[in-house]
Amino acid sequence: MNKAPEEVIKAILDTLGYATVYCRNYTLRNGAEVQQVNELMEAIHDLPSQIYHWQDDGVERIKLHLECFDHNKWQGSPNLSMYFSDSYDRAKKI
């Protein structure tokens, strides 16, 4: 079993934290849509597994999962793929 590189792990954990805080805050609003929460969870649920089942195309696979959450569909929602990419770039510089 291959483990993801440390900079990927940092970016995954950062993205998971960001997404879950967004989801928590979103659900406090009146009229929060269950479908949006479901789509967000669908996009991030496999990220922890990616850490311990790492493959050479792992970064692209992570972005593919995150892009399943269409931030354009939900006003004010985060672009998780961009957030992961930015976090990954920052982690590589450390």
C-alpha positions in Angstrom: 0.0 0.0 0.0 1.4 3.3 -1.1 0.9 6.4 1.1 0.4 9.8 -0.5 3.3 12.3 -0.3 3.2 14.6 2.7 2.3 17.7 0.7 -0.7 15.9 -0.7 -1.8 14.8 2.7 -1.6 18.3 4.0 -3.6 19.6 1.0 -6.3 16.8 1.5 -6.6 17.6 5.2 -6.8 21.3 4.6 -9.5 20.8 1.9 -11.5 18.4 4.1 -11.4 20.9 6.9 -12.5 23.8 4.7 -15.3 21.8 3.1 -16.7 20.5 6.4 -16.6 24.0 8.0 -18.4 25.4 4.9 -21.0 22.6 5.2 -21.5 23.1 8.9 -22.0 26.8 8.4 -24.2 26.3 5.4 -26.6 24.0 7.3 -27.2 26.7 9.9 -29.0 28.8 7.3 -32.8 28.5 7.0 -33.6 26.7 3.8 -30.3 24.8 3.4 -30.7 22.3 0.6 -30.0 18.7 1.4 -29.0 18.1 -2.2 -26.1 20.6 -1.9 -24.9 18.9 1.3 -25.1 15.5 -0.4 -23.2 16.7 -3.4 -20.5 18.2 -1.3 -20.2 15.0 0.8 -20.1 13.0 -2.4 -17.2 15.0 -3.6 -15.1 14.6 -0.5 -16.0 11.2 1.0 -13.2 9.4 -0.8 -10.3 11.8 0.0 -9.2 10.0 3.2 -8.9 6.7 1.3 -6.7 8.5 -1.3 -4.1 9.0 1.4 -3.5 5.3 1.8 -4.3 4.0 -1.6 -2.0 6.4 -3.5 -1.4 6.0 -7.2 0.7 8.0 -9.6 -2.3 9.9 -10.9 -3.5 10.7 -7.4 -3.6 14.5 -7.7 -5.7 14.3 -10.8 -8.0 11.7 -9.2 -8.5 14.0 -6.2 -9.3 17.0 -8.4 -11.7 14.8 -10.4 -13.6 13.9 -7.2 -13.7 17.5 -6.0 -14.9 18.8 -9.4 -18.0 16.6 -8.9 -19.2 19.4 -6.6 -20.4 22.1 -9.0 -19.7 25.3 -7.1 -21.4 27.3 -9.9 -24.7 25.5 -9.2 -24.8 26.7 -5.6 -24.4 30.4 -5.0 -21.6 31.2 -2.6 -20.3 27.7 -2.4 -16.5 26.9 -2.6 -14.6 25.7 -5.6 -13.1 22.7 -3.9 -10.8 21.7 -6.7 -9.2 25.2 -6.8 -8.9 25.2 -3.0 -7.1 21.8 -3.1 -4.8 23.0 -5.9 -3.9 26.2 -4.0 -3.3 24.2 -0.8 -1.2 21.7 -2.6 0.9 24.4 -4.2 1.5 26.0 -0.8 2.4 22.7 0.8 5.0 22.0 -1.9 6.8 25.3 -1.1 7.2 24.4 2.6 
